Structures are given as structure tokens and as C-alpha cells.
Amino acid sequence: MIVKDIMTTNVKTARPDTAVKEIASIMCINKISGVPVVDENDCLVGILSEKDILQHMFPDISEVMNEGSNAQNFEKLERNYQDTLNKRVGDLMTTSVSTVSEDIPALKAASIMWLKKIRRIPVTNGDKLLGIISLGDVHKAIFQENLINK
């Protein structure tokens, strides 16, 4: 089984100038943990994950060093979420994105995700986004294949 057989092609995406609030809403409503970020030509330029959004709320190391234990007020940090929502996707996205091609074995894509400690990976042809595949997609496909063949 290859990536093309099981990848999702109807992918929710974002543009770098989209408000984080809009994408966070899409992520929460659709129960997805990240979206590829594409330019006007549907070329992959980054990825925005829940981790990227939540990480923006945490203090940086200089704040921790200057404020000490005061920086650990998590209730205060939660109030920073509104500031995070007012940012643009391009401000928070990860720009160094691992990708796979559609013609590799699905289990190889899963091994790349495991090595990179990520749960989803964009499928591209060059820079062009074709779809996305998750560890769950691979597991589900292997499970179904084994149910049918047993």
C-alpha cells in the first residue's frame, strides 16, 4: 500500500496572512491538530499545529530568567491566548516541514513520522501540496487490510 492510496486529499489549509483565530476555530470544529500552510499557488510554505499555537503562550527563556517563578503563573499564561489568536498564521507556523511523496510505501511514511516525532505529514509533488497522511490513516489502513485478508 502506498501513500496515494490512503492520504487525505481534501485538506484544510491556511495562508500565512490568515488570522490564527480563524484557523484555530477550523481546527477545533473539525477535530484536527494541524493544517498545512500554502501560498497562492498551493505550494507548501509551512505547517501550523496546536503545538505552535499553544507554544506562543509560553514565556521565552529570557522571561523565565528575569521573572523567575512568576513566569510559572499558568492562569496568567492562559489569558495570553487572546493575543495568540490575534496573530497571523505566518507568525506562528513552522517553516521547516518534512514531507513525503505520494508513491512511497505508507509504512515508510509512518516510520518518517515516528522518527520526526510528528503525527501527520504533508504529501507533496515538489512544493505543491497534494494531501496529508497521518499515523492514524496508516494504522487504520493496515488494520482494515488485515481484517479483510484474515
N, C-alpha and C positions, 0 to 999 in steps of 0.2 A: 504494500500500500504506500502510495506517495502522498506528499503534502497536498497536491492539487485535488486529490480525491476527498479530502476531509476538511480543507480550510474553509473559513467563512469568507465569502466574497462581498456580502452586504455589510460593510464595515462602517460603524460610526467613526467619523473623523473630525478633526478640528483644524483650524487655520491658526497660525501664530498670533494674529491680531484679534482672535475671538476672546471674549471675556471668560475668565475661569469659571465664573458663576454659571454661565450657560452650559459649559462642558461638565461641570460638577453635577448639575441638575440632570443632564443626559446620562451620566454615569450612574447616579443613584436610582433614577427611574428605571433604567434598563438593566440594572444589576451587573454592570461591567466595571472592571477595576482599572481600565486604562484605554486610551484611544491614540491611534497614530495621528501625527500632525503632518499635514500635507500643504504644499504650496498651490498656487492657482493652476498648475499643470498636473496635479495629483501625484507629485513627486514627494517622497518621504523626506521630511526635514527634522523629525523628532518624534517623541512619544511623550504623552502626559499620563501619569499614573496617579492613583490615590496617594501613593508614597510621595510623589513630587509635591502634591498639594499639601499634605499634612506636614511634610518636612519644612515647608516655608514658614510654618507656625513656630517651629522650634528656634530657640536662641542660637546664634552662632557662637563659636568658641570664645571670641573676644568678650561677648556679653557675659558668658559664664565666668570668665576670669575676672571681669570688672565688678560684677554684681554678686558673685558667689552663690550662696544658697537661695537668694532672692529670685534668681533666674529659674528656679525649680517650681515656681507657683503655676501649676498646671491649669488651674481655673483661669488665671490671667492669660495664659497662652491660648486657651480656647477662645477667648474674646478676640484674639488676633485673626480668627477665621474670616471675619468680615473684610479685613484688609486683604487677606489672601484672595477672596472671591472677587475683589475689585481689580486684581492684576489681569494681565493678558497671558494667554497660553504660552506665548513665546518667552515670557519672563520666568516661567517655572519648568518648562519642558526639558527633558533630557535630549540632548542633541546627538550623543554618541549611541546610536541604536544598532544592535545586532539584527540581522535579517537572514532569511533563508529563501532559496528559490523554490518554485513550485514542483520541480522534478526530483527532489531528493526524497529518500525514504522518510516516512512520518516519524519513525522511531529515532532516526538521526536528528530530526528537528527537536524531538523531545530531549535527546541527550545534550544538544546545544543549550536548550533552556535550563536543564539541570545544572550544567557546568557554569552557566552565567547567573544562576540563581534568580531566574525570571519565570513567570507563569504563562507568558504569551510572547509571540514573536511575529513581527510583520513578514509577509511574503511579498517579495519584490521581483521585478524583472529590471535590472539596472537600478535606477532610482524610483521607478514607477511602482506605486503600491497596487498589488493585485488582491491582497486579502490579509487575513491574520489566522494564526493557528495557536491553540492553547494546549497546555498539558492535558486539560480535561478532554479536548477534542481527540487527542491521540489515545488516551485511555479508553474513552467511550468507543472509538472505532475498533480498537483491538479487542475490547470486551465483546462487542457485537459480532465481530468476525469469529471469535472463539465460540460463542454461543451457537452460531449458525453451523459451524463446522464440527460440532461435537454431538 
